[in-house]
Amino acid sequence: MSVRKKTAKTTTLAYVRWFDSAIYKGEACQTEYLSGTCENESAGVLIREDRKTITIALDRCIDTKDIRLALCIPKVNILRVRRFTI
């Protein structure tokens, strides 16, 4: 029995460096440690992009185009984006 591979015609992957408010675990700490930002890097299948946001997903089903584990990042928080078409 042969296995036929289905592939998307084109897929764009995105690598995004962005900042967000710092996240704390809820442990006791001094108030001066509760402010600031943290720099993040995220990567995934580019799902949508407009002038305000970029949305990437960790997984996308080739057959149905269903996605899971999506992340929507405001463009005002983005430091850098690299796109790769495969």
C-alpha positions as CSV (number, residue, x, y, z in Angstrom):
1,M,0.0,0.0,0.0
2,S,1.5,3.3,-1.0
3,V,1.2,6.4,1.2
4,R,0.5,9.6,-0.5
5,K,1.7,12.8,1.2
6,K,-0.5,15.8,1.2
7,T,1.3,19.1,1.5
8,A,0.1,22.7,1.6
9,K,0.9,24.7,-1.6
10,T,2.9,27.2,0.4
11,T,3.4,27.8,4.1
12,T,4.8,30.8,5.8
13,L,6.6,30.4,9.1
14,A,7.2,33.4,11.3
15,Y,9.9,34.1,14.0
16,V,8.8,37.0,16.2
17,R,10.8,38.8,18.9
18,W,8.5,40.8,21.1
19,F,8.0,42.2,24.5
20,D,5.3,41.8,27.1
21,S,4.7,42.7,30.7
22,A,6.8,40.6,33.0
23,I,5.0,37.6,34.5
24,Y,5.4,36.7,38.2
25,K,4.4,33.5,40.0
26,G,2.4,35.1,42.7
27,E,5.1,34.7,45.3
28,A,5.8,37.4,47.9
29,C,8.2,40.0,46.5
30,Q,9.1,43.6,46.8
31,T,7.0,46.1,44.8
32,E,9.9,47.3,42.7
33,Y,10.1,43.8,41.2
34,L,6.5,44.0,39.9
35,S,7.2,46.4,37.0
36,G,9.0,46.0,33.8
37,T,8.8,43.9,30.6
38,C,10.3,40.7,29.3
39,E,11.5,39.9,25.8
40,N,10.0,36.8,24.2
41,E,10.7,34.9,21.0
42,S,8.0,32.9,19.4
43,A,7.7,30.9,16.1
44,G,5.0,29.2,14.2
45,V,2.8,29.0,11.1
46,L,1.8,32.5,10.1
47,I,-2.0,32.4,10.2
48,R,-3.0,36.0,9.9
49,E,-1.4,39.4,9.8
50,D,-2.9,42.9,9.6
51,R,-1.8,46.4,10.6
52,K,-2.5,45.8,14.3
53,T,-1.6,42.1,15.0
54,I,0.2,39.0,13.8
55,T,-1.1,35.6,14.6
56,I,0.9,32.4,14.6
57,A,0.0,28.8,15.4
58,L,2.1,25.9,16.6
59,D,0.1,23.4,14.6
60,R,-2.1,23.5,11.4
61,C,-3.8,20.5,9.9
62,I,-3.0,20.2,6.2
63,D,-6.4,18.6,5.3
64,T,-8.8,20.8,7.3
65,K,-6.7,23.9,7.9
66,D,-7.7,23.7,11.6
67,I,-5.2,25.3,13.9
68,R,-4.3,24.9,17.6
69,L,-2.1,26.7,20.1
70,A,-2.5,30.1,18.4
71,L,-0.8,33.3,19.7
72,C,-1.9,36.8,18.6
73,I,0.7,39.4,19.2
74,P,0.0,43.1,19.0
75,K,2.3,44.8,16.5
76,V,3.1,47.6,18.9
77,N,4.9,44.9,21.0
78,I,6.9,43.5,18.1
79,L,10.6,44.1,18.0
80,R,11.4,42.0,14.9
81,V,9.7,39.6,12.5
82,R,11.3,37.2,10.1
83,R,9.2,35.3,7.6
84,F,10.2,32.1,5.8
85,T,8.1,30.6,3.0
86,I,8.4,26.9,2.5
